[in-house]
């Protein structure tokens, strides 16, 4: 949960209606959120991680106002051209390449609102931006900044500026070593050959993304009315969504938004913020099926309006839903179904007994897998359970195999995890490697799922159950593993076909392609170079196939 710290008067102001504490608590509970116990007018609202647009008082109030019919339907946000430009240096493109920026004018800041904005910045940075690893952003008083602005990578020792809350100039390296914020986030950029800066046309440093703003230009106070807002990061979608959440918050606080042109080194110019809405068509029948209701299209239109969606073309069977620019959580039709159910009210759903009683039990496939495990145990093999998350080094490079299509995990906390496995054999090899100190022979197997990309599926991937078996000892050979495979197939009444085939991970002439009940697989003696890659001395022989 993410906690929104605010107070009752602030929420009343942005909702546009008087609600006492009990009423606010009841409404939030119906929406799926909770208020923690805090004395007086202060409140702490627990926001679910998917609704980061509600992490500010303005965003939370916007959702509540729709839910209670104070202000329903799509809230649109517009911007006008500022004439400002940000020129992106080509040397930033292999580090922190994407930029979004805007100007917001006619804001009224007091001490409470300044704290509020700092708090929202920190919460978005810690949650949606994954402790700044997926993005960073800053807000600056506009006064004193002279466009155009350069987003530029320079030498660690060349550029100096006074970081926020300090009174002396420091280089980038000094900030990472001596400034508390620099030390906290140093791991993000310390391996870069050059740090990145926002520098205006007068060569004044605004900040060193994603670490810290300058004391001169990054300090908003009660005299500030116009601000420059920027977001940067390695992923364009994350950067633009962070920007939209910040800009809509400031717009709801009374600000007027102006756009900025971002000029990239490839000649492309992107105007930000991108406050465009998105459209999605939903089937009335699909929503009713998910919710177990019989709502009409007009019923759904009313409920969608309360959840602050816009509505396009409507028929009895289909609704064109307009998704606000600040909603980062709507990925699938089921997300819209979830919002409709919240507006309808979970307490209004009437429980019903299933029309066809059923008895729980394992799937047929699960029984088959259990029988296969029992058979392999009887043949002297020990079952193991390896992790689904792995890395390309183990799955492909160490096995001397070409890289196959797989689910890439992108930026992860643990460098040794960057994909979801597509094969069990490399993980059994790693199991042998990590048990080299134990006596041989070692005979292990695993029957478990791998994950392969599949564009035909909603989640763009599907699970595939595979069986893999491996034996390692001084006399391990192809014949041994073939006899195990034949015994398994005979016991399970599976049809087995074997045909000659060569694979880079196996010794030449000591491998084959197998088909078990129509499913493809492989069998063979592991190549000596693969054994060396895994630090193994004894031969290894394996088979693997789809169950």
C-alpha positions as CSV (number, residue, x, y, z in Angstrom):
1,X,0.0,0.0,0.0
2,X,1.0,3.6,-0.6
3,X,-0.2,6.1,2.0
4,X,-1.6,9.5,1.1
5,X,-1.0,12.0,3.9
6,X,-3.6,14.9,3.8
7,X,-6.4,16.5,5.8
8,X,-10.1,16.7,5.7
9,X,-10.3,20.5,4.7
10,X,-8.0,19.9,1.7
11,X,-10.0,16.9,0.5
12,X,-13.3,18.9,0.9
13,X,-11.8,21.7,-1.1
14,X,-10.8,19.5,-4.1
15,X,-13.9,17.3,-3.9
16,X,-16.1,20.4,-4.0
17,X,-18.4,19.0,-1.3
18,X,-18.5,18.9,2.5
19,X,-17.7,15.4,3.8
20,X,-17.0,14.6,7.4
21,X,-14.5,12.0,8.4
22,X,-17.0,9.2,8.7
23,X,-18.5,9.9,5.3
24,X,-15.1,10.1,3.6
25,X,-14.1,6.9,5.3
26,X,-17.2,5.1,4.1
27,X,-16.8,6.3,0.5
28,X,-13.2,5.3,0.3
29,X,-14.0,1.9,1.8
30,X,-16.6,1.3,-1.0
31,X,-14.0,2.3,-3.6
32,X,-11.5,-0.2,-2.2
33,X,-9.3,2.1,0.0
34,X,-9.0,2.7,3.7
35,X,-8.3,5.5,6.1
36,X,-5.8,4.8,8.9
37,X,-6.6,6.1,12.4
38,X,-5.2,9.6,12.9
39,X,-6.5,12.1,15.4
40,X,-7.9,15.5,14.4
41,X,-8.4,16.5,10.8
42,X,-5.3,14.8,9.5
43,X,-5.9,11.6,7.5
44,X,-3.8,8.8,6.1
45,X,-5.4,7.1,3.1
46,X,-4.1,3.7,2.0
47,X,-3.9,3.7,-1.8
48,X,-3.5,0.5,-3.7
49,X,-0.3,0.4,-5.9
50,X,-2.2,0.3,-9.2
51,X,-3.9,3.7,-8.6
52,X,-0.8,5.9,-8.5
53,X,-2.9,8.7,-10.0
54,X,-4.6,8.9,-6.5
55,X,-1.3,9.4,-4.6
56,X,-1.9,13.2,-4.5
57,X,-4.9,14.9,-2.7
58,X,-6.0,16.3,-6.1
59,X,-6.0,12.9,-7.8
60,X,-7.8,11.2,-4.9
61,X,-10.4,14.0,-4.7
62,X,-10.9,13.8,-8.5
63,X,-11.8,10.0,-8.1
64,X,-14.1,10.6,-5.1
65,X,-15.9,13.5,-6.8
66,X,-16.8,11.2,-9.6
67,X,-17.8,8.3,-7.3
68,X,-20.3,10.5,-5.4
69,X,-21.6,12.2,-8.6
70,X,-20.3,15.6,-7.7
71,X,-18.4,15.8,-11.0
72,X,-18.7,12.8,-13.3
73,X,-17.3,11.8,-16.7
74,X,-13.9,12.5,-18.3
75,X,-11.8,15.3,-16.9
76,X,-9.8,16.6,-19.9
77,X,-6.5,18.5,-19.6
78,X,-5.1,20.8,-22.2
79,X,-1.9,22.7,-22.7
80,X,-0.8,25.5,-24.9
81,X,2.6,26.1,-26.6
82,X,5.3,27.7,-24.5
83,X,7.8,28.1,-27.3
84,X,10.4,26.5,-25.1
85,X,12.8,23.7,-26.3
86,X,15.0,21.1,-24.7
87,X,17.9,19.9,-26.9
88,X,18.8,16.3,-26.0
89,X,22.5,15.4,-26.4
90,X,23.4,12.2,-28.3
91,X,25.7,11.1,-25.5
92,X,22.7,10.7,-23.2
93,X,21.0,8.1,-25.4
94,X,22.9,5.0,-24.0
95,X,22.3,6.0,-20.4
96,X,19.1,7.9,-19.5
97,X,17.6,8.8,-23.0
98,X,14.0,10.0,-22.5
99,X,12.8,13.4,-21.5
100,X,9.3,14.9,-20.8
101,X,8.9,18.5,-19.6
102,X,6.3,21.2,-19.2
103,X,5.6,24.7,-17.7
104,X,2.8,25.3,-15.2
105,X,1.9,28.9,-14.4
106,X,-0.4,30.7,-11.9
107,X,0.1,28.3,-9.0
108,X,-0.3,29.5,-5.4
109,X,2.2,27.9,-3.0
110,X,2.2,27.9,0.7
111,X,4.2,25.8,3.1
112,X,1.6,23.0,3.1
113,X,1.4,22.8,-0.6
114,X,5.2,22.7,-1.0
115,X,5.4,19.8,1.4
116,X,2.6,18.1,-0.5
117,X,4.4,18.4,-3.8
118,X,7.7,17.1,-2.3
119,X,5.8,14.2,-0.8
120,X,4.1,13.3,-4.0
121,X,7.5,13.4,-5.8
122,X,9.1,11.1,-3.3
123,X,6.1,8.7,-3.4
124,X,6.1,8.4,-7.2
125,X,9.8,8.1,-7.3
126,X,9.9,5.3,-4.7
127,X,6.9,3.4,-6.1
128,X,6.0,3.9,-9.8
129,X,9.6,4.8,-10.7
130,X,11.1,2.0,-8.6
131,X,13.3,4.1,-6.4
132,X,14.2,6.2,-9.4
133,X,15.6,3.3,-11.4
134,X,12.8,3.7,-13.9
135,X,12.7,7.5,-13.8
136,X,13.4,10.7,-12.0
137,X,11.7,14.1,-12.0
138,X,12.0,17.6,-10.7
139,X,10.1,20.9,-10.2
140,X,11.9,24.2,-10.5
141,X,10.9,27.9,-10.1
142,X,10.6,29.2,-13.7
143,X,12.0,32.6,-12.8
144,X,15.7,32.8,-13.8
145,X,15.7,29.9,-16.2
146,X,16.6,31.0,-19.8
147,X,15.6,28.7,-22.7
148,X,16.5,26.7,-24.7
149,X,17.6,24.1,-22.2
150,X,20.3,21.4,-22.9
151,X,19.9,17.9,-21.7
152,X,23.6,17.0,-21.9
153,X,26.2,14.5,-20.8
154,X,29.5,16.0,-19.7
155,X,32.7,14.9,-17.9
156,X,32.4,14.1,-14.2
157,X,34.9,16.8,-13.2
158,X,33.9,19.5,-15.7
159,X,30.6,20.7,-14.5
160,X,30.0,22.0,-10.9
161,X,26.9,23.4,-9.2
162,X,25.4,23.8,-5.7
163,X,23.2,20.8,-5.0
164,X,19.9,21.2,-3.1
165,X,20.3,22.0,0.7
166,X,24.0,22.7,0.3
167,X,25.9,26.0,0.1
168,X,29.0,25.1,-2.0
169,X,29.7,23.9,-5.5
170,X,30.4,20.2,-6.1
171,X,31.2,18.0,-9.1
172,X,29.0,15.0,-9.9
173,X,31.4,12.6,-8.2
174,X,31.5,14.7,-5.1
175,X,27.7,14.8,-4.9
176,X,27.6,11.0,-5.1
177,X,30.2,10.7,-2.4
178,X,29.2,13.5,0.0
179,X,25.6,14.5,-0.5
180,X,23.0,12.3,1.4
181,X,20.7,12.1,-1.6
182,X,23.7,11.5,-3.9
183,X,24.9,8.6,-1.7
184,X,21.4,7.1,-1.6
185,X,21.0,7.0,-5.4
186,X,24.6,6.8,-6.5
187,X,24.2,3.1,-7.6
188,X,21.9,4.3,-10.5
189,X,24.6,6.4,-12.3
190,X,28.0,5.7,-10.7
191,X,29.0,3.5,-13.6
192,X,28.2,6.0,-16.3
193,X,31.2,7.4,-18.1
194,X,29.5,10.9,-18.0
195,X,26.8,12.3,-15.8
196,X,23.8,14.1,-17.3
197,X,22.7,17.7,-16.6
198,X,19.9,20.1,-17.4
199,X,21.7,23.3,-18.4
200,X,20.0,26.5,-19.6
201,X,21.3,28.9,-22.3
202,X,23.2,30.9,-19.7
203,X,25.1,27.8,-18.7
204,X,23.3,27.6,-15.4
205,X,22.9,24.0,-14.1
206,X,19.3,23.1,-13.1
207,X,19.9,19.6,-12.0
208,X,21.8,16.3,-12.4
209,X,19.1,13.7,-13.2
210,X,18.0,11.5,-11.6
211,X,19.9,12.5,-8.5
212,X,19.3,16.0,-7.4
213,X,18.3,19.6,-8.3
214,X,20.5,22.6,-7.9
215,X,19.9,24.9,-4.8
216,X,19.6,27.9,-7.1
217,X,17.0,26.6,-9.4
218,X,15.5,23.6,-7.7
219,X,14.0,25.2,-4.6
220,X,10.3,26.1,-4.8
221,X,9.1,28.6,-2.1
222,X,6.0,30.6,-1.3
223,X,6.9,33.3,-3.7
224,X,6.9,30.8,-6.6
225,X,4.0,30.9,-9.0
226,X,5.4,29.5,-12.3
227,X,7.3,26.3,-12.4
228,X,9.3,24.2,-14.9
229,X,8.6,20.4,-14.5
230,X,10.7,17.6,-16.0
231,X,10.8,13.8,-16.0
232,X,13.6,11.7,-17.4
233,X,14.5,8.0,-17.5
234,X,15.4,4.9,-19.5
235,X,11.8,4.0,-20.5
236,X,9.7,6.5,-22.5
237,X,6.3,5.2,-21.4
238,X,7.2,5.5,-17.7
239,X,8.6,9.0,-18.1
240,X,5.5,10.2,-19.9
241,X,3.1,8.7,-17.4
242,X,5.0,10.2,-14.5
243,X,4.8,13.5,-16.2
244,X,1.0,13.2,-16.7
245,X,0.4,12.3,-13.1
246,X,2.4,15.4,-11.9
247,X,1.0,17.8,-14.5
248,X,-2.7,16.8,-13.8
249,X,-2.1,17.2,-10.1
250,X,-0.7,20.8,-10.7
251,X,-3.5,21.6,-13.1
252,X,-6.1,20.5,-10.5
253,X,-4.3,22.8,-8.0
254,X,-5.1,25.7,-10.3
255,X,-2.2,25.8,-12.7
256,X,-2.2,26.5,-16.4
257,X,-0.1,24.0,-18.5
258,X,2.2,24.9,-21.3
259,X,4.0,22.4,-23.5
260,X,7.7,22.1,-24.3
261,X,9.3,20.6,-27.5
262,X,11.9,17.9,-26.9
263,X,14.4,17.7,-29.7
264,X,16.2,14.4,-29.9
265,X,19.6,13.8,-31.7
266,X,17.9,11.6,-34.3
267,X,16.0,14.6,-35.6
268,X,12.7,13.6,-33.9
269,X,10.8,16.3,-31.9
270,X,8.3,15.2,-29.2
271,X,6.0,17.7,-27.6
272,X,5.2,17.1,-23.9
273,X,3.2,16.7,-21.9
274,X,1.1,14.2,-23.9
275,X,-2.3,14.7,-22.3
276,X,-4.2,12.7,-25.0
277,X,-6.8,10.2,-23.9
278,X,-6.9,6.7,-25.1
279,X,-9.9,4.7,-26.4
280,X,-10.8,1.1,-25.8
281,X,-13.9,-0.8,-26.9
282,X,-15.5,-3.2,-24.4
283,X,-18.2,-5.8,-24.9
284,X,-21.3,-5.5,-22.7
285,X,-21.5,-9.3,-22.6
286,X,-17.9,-9.6,-21.6
287,X,-18.3,-7.2,-18.6
288,X,-21.5,-8.9,-17.5
289,X,-19.8,-12.3,-17.7
290,X,-17.0,-11.2,-15.4
291,X,-19.3,-9.5,-12.9
292,X,-22.1,-12.0,-13.0
293,X,-24.6,-9.2,-13.7
294,X,-27.1,-8.3,-16.4
295,X,-26.3,-4.6,-16.8
296,X,-27.4,-2.8,-20.0
297,X,-25.0,-0.6,-22.0
298,X,-26.7,2.6,-20.5
299,X,-26.1,1.2,-17.0
300,X,-22.5,0.7,-17.7
301,X,-22.1,4.2,-19.2
302,X,-23.5,5.7,-16.0
303,X,-21.1,3.6,-13.8
304,X,-18.1,4.4,-16.1
305,X,-18.9,8.1,-15.8
306,X,-18.6,7.9,-12.0
307,X,-15.2,6.3,-12.4
308,X,-14.1,9.4,-14.5
309,X,-14.0,7.6,-17.9
310,X,-15.2,9.3,-21.1
311,X,-17.7,7.7,-23.4
312,X,-17.5,7.5,-27.2
313,X,-19.8,5.5,-29.5
314,X,-22.3,3.3,-27.7
315,X,-24.4,0.4,-29.0
316,X,-26.4,-2.3,-27.1
317,X,-23.4,-4.7,-27.4
318,X,-20.4,-2.4,-27.3
319,X,-19.1,0.7,-25.6
320,X,-16.2,2.9,-26.6
321,X,-14.5,3.9,-23.4
322,X,-12.2,7.0,-23.3
323,X,-9.4,6.4,-20.8
324,X,-7.9,9.5,-19.0
325,X,-4.3,10.4,-19.6
326,X,-3.4,9.9,-15.9
327,X,-4.6,6.3,-15.6
328,X,-1.6,4.1,-15.8
329,X,-3.3,0.9,-14.6
330,X,-5.8,0.2,-17.5
331,X,-4.1,-2.5,-19.5
332,X,-7.0,-4.9,-20.2
333,X,-10.8,-5.0,-20.4
334,X,-10.9,-6.7,-17.1
335,X,-9.4,-3.5,-15.5
336,X,-12.5,-1.6,-16.8
337,X,-14.7,-4.4,-15.5
338,X,-13.1,-3.9,-12.1
339,X,-13.9,-0.2,-12.1
340,X,-17.5,-0.8,-13.1
341,X,-17.9,-3.3,-10.2
342,X,-16.5,-0.6,-7.8
343,X,-19.0,1.9,-9.0
344,X,-21.8,-0.6,-8.9
345,X,-20.8,-1.5,-5.3
346,X,-19.5,-4.8,-4.1
347,X,-22.1,-4.8,-1.4
348,X,-24.8,-4.7,-4.1
349,X,-23.6,-8.0,-5.6
350,X,-25.9,-10.8,-4.5
351,X,-24.1,-14.1,-3.8
352,X,-25.5,-17.1,-5.7
353,X,-24.8,-20.8,-5.5
354,X,-23.3,-22.2,-8.7
355,X,-26.0,-23.7,-10.9
356,X,-23.9,-26.8,-11.5
357,X,-22.2,-28.2,-8.3
358,X,-18.7,-29.4,-8.9
359,X,-16.2,-31.3,-6.9
360,X,-12.6,-30.0,-6.6
361,X,-9.7,-32.0,-7.8
362,X,-6.5,-32.0,-9.8
363,X,-6.5,-31.6,-13.5
364,X,-5.8,-34.6,-15.6
365,X,-2.5,-33.1,-16.6
366,X,-1.5,-32.9,-12.9
367,X,-2.2,-36.6,-12.4
368,X,-0.1,-37.4,-15.5
369,X,2.8,-35.3,-14.1
370,X,2.6,-36.9,-10.7
371,X,2.7,-40.4,-12.3
372,X,5.7,-39.4,-14.3
373,X,7.5,-38.1,-11.2
374,X,6.8,-41.3,-9.3
375,X,8.2,-43.3,-12.2
376,X,11.4,-41.3,-12.4
377,X,11.8,-41.6,-8.6
378,X,11.4,-45.4,-9.0
379,X,14.2,-45.3,-11.6
380,X,16.6,-43.8,-9.1
381,X,16.2,-40.1,-9.9
382,X,15.7,-37.3,-7.4
383,X,13.2,-34.6,-8.1
384,X,14.3,-30.9,-7.9
385,X,12.5,-27.6,-8.1
386,X,14.4,-24.8,-9.8
387,X,13.4,-21.2,-10.2
388,X,11.5,-19.9,-13.2
389,X,13.4,-16.6,-13.2
390,X,16.9,-17.0,-14.6
391,X,19.3,-15.3,-17.0
392,X,20.3,-15.4,-20.7
393,X,23.9,-16.4,-19.7
394,X,22.7,-19.7,-18.2
395,X,19.9,-20.5,-20.7
396,X,21.8,-19.8,-23.9
397,X,25.4,-18.8,-23.8
398,X,26.7,-21.4,-21.3
399,X,24.7,-24.1,-23.2
400,X,26.2,-22.9,-26.5
401,X,22.7,-22.4,-27.9
402,X,21.3,-19.5,-30.0
403,X,19.1,-17.1,-28.1
404,X,15.5,-18.2,-28.4
405,X,12.4,-16.0,-28.1
406,X,11.8,-15.4,-24.3
407,X,10.2,-13.1,-21.8
408,X,12.7,-10.3,-21.0
409,X,12.5,-8.9,-17.5
410,X,14.2,-5.6,-18.4
411,X,15.8,-3.7,-15.5
412,X,15.9,-5.9,-12.4
413,X,17.3,-5.4,-8.9
414,X,19.3,-8.7,-9.2
415,X,21.6,-8.6,-12.2
416,X,21.7,-12.4,-12.5
417,X,17.9,-12.4,-13.2
418,X,16.8,-11.0,-16.6
419,X,14.4,-13.5,-18.2
420,X,11.9,-16.3,-17.6
421,X,13.2,-19.8,-18.4
422,X,12.3,-21.4,-21.7
423,X,14.2,-24.7,-20.9
424,X,14.7,-26.8,-17.8
425,X,18.0,-28.4,-18.9
426,X,20.2,-25.4,-18.2
427,X,18.8,-25.1,-14.7
428,X,19.5,-28.8,-14.0
429,X,23.1,-28.1,-15.2
430,X,23.3,-25.3,-12.8
431,X,22.0,-27.6,-10.1
432,X,24.9,-30.0,-10.8
433,X,27.3,-27.1,-10.7
434,X,26.1,-25.9,-7.3
435,X,26.4,-29.5,-5.9
436,X,29.9,-30.4,-7.1
437,X,31.0,-31.0,-3.6
438,X,28.5,-33.8,-3.1
439,X,29.2,-37.4,-4.0
440,X,28.5,-38.8,-7.5
441,X,26.6,-40.3,-9.3
442,X,23.9,-37.6,-9.2
443,X,20.7,-38.2,-11.0
444,X,18.0,-35.5,-11.0
445,X,14.8,-34.6,-12.8
446,X,12.2,-31.8,-13.0
447,X,8.7,-31.7,-14.4
448,X,7.6,-28.1,-14.4
449,X,6.6,-25.1,-16.5
450,X,8.6,-22.8,-18.7
451,X,7.2,-19.6,-20.2
452,X,7.3,-18.8,-24.0
453,X,6.1,-15.7,-25.8
454,X,2.7,-16.0,-27.5
455,X,1.2,-13.0,-29.3
456,X,-2.2,-14.8,-29.4
457,X,-2.6,-14.6,-25.6
458,X,-3.9,-11.6,-23.6
459,X,-0.7,-11.6,-21.5
460,X,1.5,-12.2,-24.7
461,X,2.9,-15.4,-23.2
462,X,1.9,-19.0,-22.2
463,X,3.1,-21.7,-19.8
464,X,4.4,-24.9,-21.3
465,X,5.0,-28.0,-19.0
466,X,8.2,-29.8,-19.8
467,X,10.0,-32.8,-18.3
468,X,13.8,-32.9,-18.0
469,X,16.0,-35.6,-16.6
470,X,19.8,-35.6,-16.2
471,X,22.5,-38.0,-14.9
472,X,26.1,-37.1,-14.0
473,X,28.9,-39.6,-13.1
474,X,32.1,-40.8,-14.6
475,X,30.4,-43.4,-16.9
476,X,27.3,-41.3,-17.9
477,X,26.4,-41.9,-21.5
478,X,23.7,-41.7,-24.2
479,X,22.6,-45.4,-23.8
480,X,21.9,-44.9,-20.1
481,X,19.6,-42.0,-20.6
482,X,17.9,-43.6,-23.6
483,X,17.0,-46.6,-21.4
484,X,15.5,-44.3,-18.8
485,X,13.5,-42.5,-21.4
486,X,12.2,-45.8,-22.8
487,X,11.3,-47.1,-19.4
488,X,9.4,-43.8,-18.6
489,X,7.5,-43.9,-21.9
490,X,6.6,-47.6,-21.5
491,X,5.3,-47.1,-17.9
492,X,3.3,-44.0,-18.9
493,X,2.1,-45.6,-22.2
494,X,3.6,-42.8,-24.2
495,X,4.5,-43.2,-27.9
496,X,8.3,-42.6,-28.4
497,X,10.0,-41.7,-31.7
498,X,13.7,-41.1,-32.1
499,X,15.5,-39.4,-35.1
500,X,19.0,-38.4,-35.7
501,X,19.8,-34.7,-34.9
502,X,22.8,-32.6,-33.9
503,X,22.7,-29.8,-31.3
504,X,25.5,-27.4,-30.3
505,X,25.0,-28.3,-26.6
506,X,25.7,-32.1,-27.3
507,X,28.6,-34.2,-28.4
508,X,28.6,-34.8,-32.2
509,X,27.0,-38.2,-32.9
510,X,25.7,-38.6,-29.3
511,X,22.4,-36.8,-29.6
512,X,18.9,-37.2,-31.1
513,X,15.6,-35.5,-31.6
514,X,12.7,-37.2,-29.7
515,X,9.0,-37.1,-30.0
516,X,6.9,-38.2,-27.0
517,X,3.2,-38.5,-27.6
518,X,3.6,-36.0,-30.5
519,X,5.6,-33.5,-28.4
520,X,9.1,-32.6,-29.5
521,X,12.2,-33.0,-27.3
522,X,15.9,-33.7,-27.3
523,X,18.3,-36.3,-25.8
524,X,22.1,-36.4,-25.7
525,X,25.5,-36.2,-24.0
526,X,26.5,-32.7,-23.0
527,X,29.4,-31.2,-24.9
528,X,32.7,-30.9,-23.0
529,X,32.8,-27.1,-23.5
530,X,29.4,-26.8,-21.8
531,X,30.7,-28.9,-18.9
532,X,33.6,-26.5,-18.6
533,X,31.2,-23.5,-18.7
534,X,29.3,-24.9,-15.7
535,X,32.5,-26.0,-13.9
536,X,31.7,-29.8,-14.1
537,X,34.2,-32.6,-14.4
538,X,31.9,-35.6,-14.8
539,X,30.0,-36.3,-18.0
540,X,26.3,-35.3,-18.1
541,X,23.6,-36.9,-20.2
542,X,20.1,-35.4,-20.4
543,X,16.7,-35.5,-22.1
544,X,13.9,-32.9,-22.2
545,X,10.5,-32.8,-23.8
546,X,7.1,-31.1,-23.6
547,X,4.6,-33.1,-21.6
